[in-house]
Amino acid sequence: MKYISTRGNFRAVEAAEAIRTGMVPTGGLFVPEEIPVLSLTGIREMADKKYQEVALQVLEKFLTDYSREELIDSIQAAYDSRKFPVEDVVPVVGLTENLYLMELWHGPTAAFKDMALQLMPRLMMRAIKKAELRKDIVILVATSGDTGSAALEGFKNLEGVKIIVFYPAEGVSKIQELQMTTIDGDNTYVVGVKGNFDDCQSAVKAIFADQDVKDLLAANGFQFSSANSINWGRLVPQIVYYFSSYANLLKKDVLTEGEKINIVVPTGNFGNILAAYYAYKMGLPVNRFICASNDNNVLADFLSTGTYDIRRDFKRTISPSMDILISSNLERFLFEITGRDADKINKWYQELKEEGVFEIDARTLADIHAIFTGGFATEEETLKTIRESFDKYQYTLDPHTAVAVNVYEKYREESNDDTVTLLASTASPFKFAETVLQALGQISAGKNGEESLQELKKISGQEIHPALRDLGDKEPVHKRVASHDRLADEILDILQIRYTL
Ligand SMILES: *Cc1c(COP(=O)(O)O)cnc(C)c1O
């Protein structure tokens, strides 16, 4: 299986090269040349398989230049029962007769990014070995919170790689920040950036495109790569749980073979919902995708009007991992839904870059409307949904998952669509304990992170997520702060590269 560029501007590469390089060097994103198909019988058979076996079945379709052994080793190490100490990696929990939550947050950092970032670094290490590179890889990550700690956990202490994480200094929760700044590992670096996530992401993108910096690195034995959700190695592990969860519902007799489901995903960079869309293209029976945004509702507007317009204020919300104006993975979705029209993608993304807005044609919009609905939840609605779900179902939602539940409830009300629905639950409520306590009327002002965790434990009757226990006792070891136009200097300093301009 080869990978091509969404902008038709690069040669076809093997999966290992796509994973090693992250994004297409000439701009654009790598996508599989064709999408493999799984039969309904194949999907039914997953009901009797372990998560790791389903993962192998999906991965070997896409990563054909990896040996079966390489894939098995990577999968076993990633989804080990010490890292995901629950039955079958991704539990599926019924909230109502129609609504099922996929709990994607039982990994080492308590959010769904672990699903991809426990596996992807191992795929990347093997890709580097295959290429016999004699350079050390430098992973640059721009994070709105959850990616940072998950990437640090995934890459720490891996040989031949250094990981540098940039996060908006004022755009992440206390707990998220502590998870990053207290991380161990001899190859991990964390930098707080003055500005919001988009500033941070744009600055990192600019470095990836800066030939002078890249030359300087190359001369010193380093090469950049990315672990952001534009990397194909991030996406492919996310396809797995849509199949495993569907099979799980077959096993529970909630679904019959071939029955279509709705899928609801709280969305930021469009990675998770894109993985669901690939699963659909591979044969997963889906009736409708519901893309849920918070007050940064660029996507919700786009999905209803066909105009993608980022000329608006960036808002900081209580679901910070979805505070994004440019959803990078949307480009891959548009590539697929236009029947792989690289000319259109080039045109739209040129307009976005130059004017901050693009408008798709009516035909494409109609194709999107046939299968996608967008919606958003305000801050008030999100808090209310946390409170109501707690009262009605005795289930404690984190703010991101609550956005999705709220958008789903409004969709259901308007459409009367009672299709069985799978909703991506993307973080443990403990990761956002302060917001959850606020929603439940237990104002936590003045409490530190640890006290909030204890309080939420008492109220919810649940154990604190293992990733968050004892966090308050740790001292931050990473204290770097930089302005967003000085990130290249920061990187050179970290790598101890001396230079004169
Ligand atoms: C990253 C993240 C999201 C958004 O996922 P995308 O793949 O970026 O759309 C939602 N919820 C949580 C908790 C996250 O960490």
The ligand as a Gaussian input file, in Angstrom:
#p B3LYP/6-31G(d) Opt

LIG

0 1
 C       -7.649000      15.818000      21.103000
 C       -8.912000      15.710000      21.835000
 C      -10.140000      15.876000      21.177000
 C      -10.235000      16.226000      19.706000
 O       -9.802000      15.194000      18.864000
 P       -9.397000      15.515000      17.347000
 O       -8.882000      14.232000      16.827000
 O       -8.345000      16.575000      17.424000
 O      -10.601000      15.994000      16.658000
 C      -11.291000      15.715000      21.920000
 N      -11.258000      15.439000      23.244000
 C      -10.096000      15.273000      23.896000
 C      -10.129000      14.990000      25.348000
 C       -8.888000      15.397000      23.222000
 O       -7.739000      15.231000      23.882000

